[in-house]
Amino acid sequence: MLSRAAERVYWLGRYIERAENTARIVQQYSQLLLDLPEEVGVEWQDLVAIFGADDNVEAASAGARERTILNFLLADPLSSSSLAHSIRMARDNIRNSRDLLPQEAWENANELHQYAKAHLSSASQGRNRFEILSDCIGRCQQINGILIGTMSHASPFHFLSLGQNIERADMTSRIIDVAAAYLQQNEALVMRYGSTLWTNVLKSVSGFQMYRQYCQPEVEGMAVIDFLVNDTAFPRAIGACIERARANAGALPHGDAVRGSLDELLAFLPSTLATELAGAEVSRLMDKLQVELAGVHQVVVGTWFPPA
């Protein structure tokens, strides 16, 4: 396939995954603010840190109030971190790749785009936020289901899945990173309300039931982090995402360099984590993972895509 077509399909996988995860994170963070007392110190500004967009929001509004931040993350068409932007970019990439993808996927992506234009502004102002975000998540999952269930597992599929898994690993690391930040700010209070915090972390990746089923009935901070970093059976765990991305790279021509960079990333993951919660250490690990994932992306670009 042409390199520009491969690039569009790769970014389609990333943007669909980014849209779904953005909706998940905002939804569960909103729930976390309702569940935890004010003394824990959870603020809307912390939500922006997940997306690495602190400077952007501060420039737009020094107060960084709830409505400003939610508009920035949900409805602002000029914000590259917003749900609306991810949905629009996914639609544009799938529209320009219709010869490689199922027709039903394009139709559903277009419907999602129209739905987002009509409703995300209301969600950013607090009206029916949970229902609208749930609809966006469901529609993203529907598009993914169509793509995975009806595409031949040839090169376009592997580029799609490669982008999806790199993006998913990055978003999972950001979710863990913000939880680790709470540990650094007020470890005693987080210990006190830890079950609520870590339950919301698991729910933000739809991992609560799988954690309880395959790990242990009690929700403990370091056990949750270990599950989301090292588990190779749970599809949203970082280790599982890297393994699948590695398989995708191996199925593509000239994929040795990308596969090698993913092997290095797998070797970087700690096989075991300390039993004691150390927020600063977890945060450094997640930051390093995000840098390494950005490096993998650069290898992907250099291997298969045309120069900018």
C-alpha atoms as one frame of an Amber mdcrd trajectory, in Angstrom:
protein
   0.000   0.000   0.000   1.075   3.618  -0.526   2.908   5.211   2.378   0.448
   8.106   2.610  -2.454   5.663   2.775  -0.631   3.702   5.488  -0.108   6.921
   7.441  -3.804   7.824   7.286  -4.863   4.382   8.510  -2.270   4.481  11.304
  -3.574   7.855  12.481  -7.153   6.653  12.208  -6.299   3.959  14.754  -4.680
   6.534  17.024  -7.470   9.114  16.813 -10.321   6.656  17.364  -8.480   5.284
  20.398  -7.684   8.797  21.644 -11.323   9.864  21.306 -12.604   6.854  23.242
 -10.004   7.264  25.990 -10.608  11.011  26.303 -14.308  10.373  26.853 -13.516
   7.601  29.345 -11.089   9.737  31.335 -13.345  12.790  31.572 -16.310  10.628
  32.548 -14.485   8.766  35.307 -12.697  11.882  36.545 -16.046  13.624  36.911
 -17.222  10.655  38.974 -14.039  10.772  41.068 -14.686  14.415  41.967 -18.131
  13.423  43.204 -16.834  10.469  45.235 -13.803  12.014  46.987 -13.996  14.771
  49.637 -12.474  18.165  48.931  -9.658  17.575  51.443  -8.039  15.067  49.061
  -7.258  17.981  46.744  -8.517  16.563  43.446  -8.958  19.484  41.042 -10.022
  19.944  37.443  -6.573  21.244  36.576  -5.199  17.770  37.362  -7.347  16.381
  34.548  -5.522  18.579  32.044  -2.203  17.129  33.242  -3.264  13.710  31.928
  -3.181  15.137  28.408   0.029  17.140  28.944  -1.763  20.384  28.099  -1.261
  22.454  31.272   0.313  25.404  29.468  -2.469  25.590  26.889  -5.226  25.836
  29.452  -3.339  28.312  31.633  -2.910  30.545  28.620  -6.630  30.368  27.887
  -7.753  30.952  31.459  -5.579  31.557  34.501  -8.425  30.439  36.765  -8.798
  27.155  34.910 -12.368  26.710  36.073 -14.434  23.602  35.467 -16.311  24.875
  32.434 -13.187  26.256  30.765 -11.278  23.003  31.225 -14.160  20.804  30.099
 -14.688  22.947  27.016 -10.955  22.678  26.271 -11.009  18.874  26.626 -14.371
  18.148  25.027 -15.679  20.745  22.590 -12.924  23.200  21.601 -12.219  22.621
  17.873  -8.870  24.440  18.179  -7.595  22.243  21.009  -5.568  19.264  19.786
  -6.372  17.583  23.124 -10.151  17.811  22.743 -12.569  14.983  22.073 -14.093
  17.003  19.222 -10.690  17.338  17.528  -9.929  13.611  17.809 -13.327  12.685
  16.372 -12.932  15.141  13.486  -9.450  13.888  12.660 -10.600  10.263  12.799
 -13.438  11.128  10.401 -11.079  12.926   8.004  -8.637  10.011   7.951 -11.328
   7.406   7.413 -12.959   9.540   4.701  -9.680   9.707   2.789  -9.100   5.956
   3.197 -12.522   4.633   2.159 -11.013   2.427  -0.529  -9.151   0.483   2.196
 -11.825   0.341   4.898 -15.372  -1.014   5.277 -18.100   1.389   4.121 -19.977
   0.903   7.399 -16.995   2.289   9.319 -17.107   5.537   7.326 -20.859   5.886
   7.856 -20.541   5.392  11.616 -17.559   7.760  11.869 -19.555  10.446  10.068
 -22.525   9.903  12.390 -20.224  10.178  15.424 -18.820  13.450  14.075 -22.305
  14.908  13.623 -23.325  13.714  17.097 -20.237  15.317  18.649 -20.896  18.642
  16.900 -24.441  18.676  18.252 -23.830  17.579  21.851 -20.269  18.105  23.122
 -20.824  21.776  23.879 -23.680  20.816  26.199 -21.512  18.155  27.861 -18.759
  20.688  28.558 -21.323  22.844  30.400 -22.457  19.921  32.547 -25.736  19.060
  30.814 -26.163  15.286  30.352 -22.376  14.912  30.473 -22.321  11.255  31.498
 -24.920  10.227  28.913 -23.217  12.089  26.063 -19.776  10.714  26.908 -21.198
   7.201  27.222 -22.703   7.589  23.739 -19.333   8.742  22.341 -17.568   5.773
  23.942 -20.153   3.355  22.558 -19.930   4.838  19.062 -16.112   4.619  19.089
 -16.368   0.992  20.175 -18.866   0.373  17.384 -16.435   1.758  14.785 -13.608
  -0.333  16.223 -15.837  -3.397  16.162 -16.663  -2.851  12.503 -13.001  -2.366
  11.593 -11.701  -5.337  13.561 -14.574  -7.635  12.628 -14.746  -6.971   8.896
 -11.241  -5.968   7.722  -8.934  -8.545   6.217  -5.877  -8.875   8.420  -3.526
  -7.497   5.782  -1.294  -4.415   5.837  -4.065  -1.794   6.357  -5.333  -3.676
   9.392  -1.869  -3.952  10.914  -1.213  -0.225  10.500  -4.591   0.499  12.095
  -3.904  -1.820  15.029  -0.343  -0.538  15.448  -1.571   3.030  15.868  -4.368
   1.928  18.171  -2.068   0.005  20.515   0.605   2.715  20.734  -2.062   5.289
  21.580  -3.757   3.006  24.106  -0.495   2.300  25.938   0.241   6.026  26.095
  -3.214   6.894  27.485  -3.049   4.137  30.110   0.323   5.460  31.289  -1.170
   8.948  31.644  -4.044   7.664  33.766  -1.585   5.922  36.109   0.604   9.040
  36.170  -2.145  11.294  37.524  -3.081   8.776  40.223   0.592   8.690  41.227
   0.565  12.494  41.444  -2.094  12.316  44.157   0.183  10.036  46.150   2.906
  12.645  46.059   0.592  15.497  47.055  -1.099  13.891  50.050  -0.169  10.269
  50.621  -2.020   9.915  53.936  -5.360  11.048  52.496  -4.933   8.957  49.374
  -4.249   5.930  51.554  -7.433   6.725  53.429  -9.572   6.958  50.293  -7.376
   4.733  48.149 -10.050   2.198  47.278 -12.200   4.874  45.643  -9.254   6.359
  43.752  -7.921   3.073  42.371 -11.404   1.771  41.581 -11.943   4.835  39.383
  -8.550   4.288  37.748  -9.606   0.750  36.829 -13.029   1.870  35.620 -11.491
   4.535  33.388  -9.978   1.688  31.333 -12.948  -0.688  31.870 -10.620  -2.905
  33.891 -12.380  -3.155  37.254 -14.157  -6.464  36.598 -11.104  -8.092  34.985
  -8.893  -6.979  37.863 -11.277  -8.458  40.416 -11.723 -11.643  38.418  -8.103
 -12.453  37.611  -6.013 -10.618  40.217  -7.581 -10.228  43.654 -10.845  -9.085
  45.215  -9.281  -6.164  47.108  -8.402  -3.014  45.167  -4.865  -2.021  46.204
  -2.826   0.742  44.625   0.371  -1.059  43.681  -1.508  -4.170  42.582  -3.622
  -1.981  40.266  -0.514  -0.332  38.815   1.169  -3.701  38.306  -1.980  -5.001
  36.560  -2.158  -1.999  34.224   1.566  -2.070  33.444   2.491  -5.744  33.176
  -0.630  -7.794  32.484  -0.398  -9.300  28.997  -3.950 -10.676  28.944  -5.891
  -7.456  29.629  -6.118  -5.541  26.305  -5.676  -2.079  27.843  -2.643  -2.918
  29.973   0.595  -1.366  28.704   2.359  -4.721  28.388  -0.477  -6.198  26.323
  -0.569  -3.143  24.029   3.159  -3.355  23.374   2.959  -7.094  22.661   0.190
  -6.570  20.091   1.967  -3.596  18.515   5.065  -5.788  18.224   3.016  -8.465
  16.430   1.592  -5.838  14.067   5.070  -4.516  13.236   6.293  -8.060  12.610
   3.488  -8.605  10.089   4.460  -5.526   8.057   7.309  -5.247   5.530  10.516
  -3.614   6.806   9.193  -3.715  10.360  12.398  -4.885  12.046  13.367  -1.439
  13.383   9.922  -0.816  14.874   9.822  -4.280  16.364  13.259  -3.730  17.861
  12.192  -0.470  19.496   9.137  -2.230  20.950  11.369  -5.040  22.254  13.444
  -2.418  24.068  10.279  -0.940  25.531   9.125  -4.345  26.754  12.499  -4.890
  28.398  12.143  -1.494  30.076   8.883  -2.477  31.803   9.577  -3.597  35.391
   8.768  -7.271  35.891   7.792  -6.626  39.499   6.878  -3.469  41.368   7.656
  -2.639  44.969   4.875  -3.452  47.412   5.036   0.028  48.939   3.394   2.872
  47.042   6.005   5.422  45.996   4.260   8.087  43.939   7.433   9.792  42.717
   8.901   6.521  41.423   5.675   5.548  39.646   5.433   9.012  38.097   9.027
   8.825  36.812   8.326   5.395  35.329   5.209   6.642  33.514   6.997   9.740
  32.211   9.798   7.550  30.887   7.263   5.221  29.258   5.611   8.151  27.479
   8.987   9.315  26.171   9.796   5.781  24.975   6.391   5.466  23.260   7.020
   8.785  21.489  10.318   7.309  20.344   8.544   4.239  18.964   6.206   6.551
  17.059   9.188   8.342  15.517  10.626   5.002  14.378   7.235   4.157  12.799
   7.225   7.503  10.968  10.796   7.091   9.773  10.217   3.539   8.595   6.982
   3.784   6.635   5.679   7.315   6.192   6.744  10.044   3.763   8.645  13.121
   4.993   6.461  15.933   6.307
